[in-house]
Amino acid sequence: MTDQLLKTVPAQTGDARAALTGLREEIAKAVVGQDAAVTGIVVALLCGGHVLLEGVPGVAKTLLVRTLATALDVETKRIQFTPDLMPGDVTGSLVYDTRTAEFSFQPGPVFTNLLLADEINRTPPKTQASLLEAMEERQVTVDGEPRKLPEPFLVAATQNPVEYEGTYPLPEAQLDRFLLKLILPLPTRDQEFQVLSRHASGFDPRDLASAGVRPVANAAHLAAARAQIARLTVSPEVLAYIVDLVRATRQSPSLAMGVSPRGATALLNTSRAWAWLAGRDYVTPDDVKALALPTLRHRVQLRAEAEMEGITADSVIQAVLAQTPAPR
C-alpha cells in the first residue's frame, strides 16, 4: 500500500468522508510516517474488520492505536498481553456475590468499541483463542450464555516479529480473523529526524492531548460511511479479477496453503473502502492491487522449502499480481 491516497482525497466530500480523512490528520500529529499503516487502520474501520500491526519494538505500533483511540470518539480499552494472562481476563467471568449468594457476570475489557490488544503474540495460544469468537461473531460466550459486544467493535492488535524471543505465533484460524496485517517498517532518516525534533521540542507520547490530538470522528460517521460503501458498484470483471488472484495463490508452488474464500471476500471489502476514500462510487483493478498485500499476506502459508530459500508471503503475492491479467 502506498501513500498515494493521502494526496488524492478531497478535503470535503461529505461529513463521513471528511471525518474519516480527518482521522489520519489527527494521527499524524503524534505518529511520524507510517502512512500505509494509518490508512490501513481507517480502511479496517470502514469495513468493520480487525487489524494486526507487526513491527520491531519502538516503531510506534502502540502509539498509533492509542492516537486512533483519542481521535475516534468511541469507548476504548487496552489489554497488555502477557504469558500469565488468562482467557477470563479478556472475556470476563462469573463472580460469586456474597451479598446475594449468586453468581454475576463481570464483563472483561473485550466489551468495548476499540480494543487495543497489545503484544498479542506474547500470550499462550489458549488465551489468544479467547478472542476468536469475539472477532468473528461479535459476541462472547461465558457459562453457555452468549453476550453481544457493542457496535462498532474493532480489535487493533500489535505484535513483534515471530522470530523474537518470548513470542507465540498466532494460529492460522486467528490470523484469518484479521482483515488486514500491516507491517510497520523502521523510519527513514528524515522521519527519524522529525521524531527526535518533536521529542526535543517537548512532545510526550503519554500525553496526546498536549500534542493537539482531538476526537474528529464517531460511531455515527462510521455507520454513515459503511452505508455509502455498501452502495459502491463492483463490476463482474473486477469480481472475476479478485477470484483469479486468490485462486492463483492456491496454485503457487511456494505455498502450502493459499487464500480462502473468506480472504477473497475481505479483499473485495477493503477494495470498496479504498475506492470510497478516494471519492469514487466504483471499484477498479488498481484498488484491488493496492489492498492485496495487507489483506492477503497473513492468509497464506509458505512451504518449508520456500522459507529456507528466503521466499516471503509478500513476494509470492506480488508475483501473483504480476502474473494475473487485470481487466481494463
Sequence and secondary structure as in RCSB ss.txt:
>XXXX:A:sequence
MTDQLLKTVPAQTGDARAALTGLREEIAKAVVGQDAAVTGIVVALLCGGHVLLEGVPGVAKTLLVRTLATALDVE
TKRIQFTPDLMPGDVTGSLVYDTRTAEFSFQPGPVFTNLLLADEINRTPPKTQASLLEAMEERQVTVDGEPRKLP
EPFLVAATQNPVEYEGTYPLPEAQLDRFLLKLILPLPTRDQEFQVLSRHASGFDPRDLASAGVRPVANAAHLAAA
RAQIARLTVSPEVLAYIVDLVRATRQSPSLAMGVSPRGATALLNTSRAWAWLAGRDYVTPDDVKALALPTLRHRV
QLRAEAEMEGITADSVIQAVLAQTPAPR
>XXXX:A:secstr
  STHHHHS S S HHHHHHHHHHHHHTTT  S HHHHHHHHHHHHHT EEEEE  TTSSHHHHHHHHHHHEES 
EEEEE  TT  HHHHHEEEEEETTTTEEEEEE TTSSSEEEEETGGGS HHHHGGGHHHHHHSEEEETTEEEE  
SS EEEEEE  TTSTT     HHHHTTEEEEEE     HHHHHHHHHHHHTT  TT GGGGT    EEHHHHHHH
HHHHHT B  HHHHHHHHHHHHHHHT TTEEE   HHHHHHHHHHHHHHHHHTT SB  HHHHHHHHHHHHTTS 
EE HHHHHTT  HHHHHHHHHHHS    
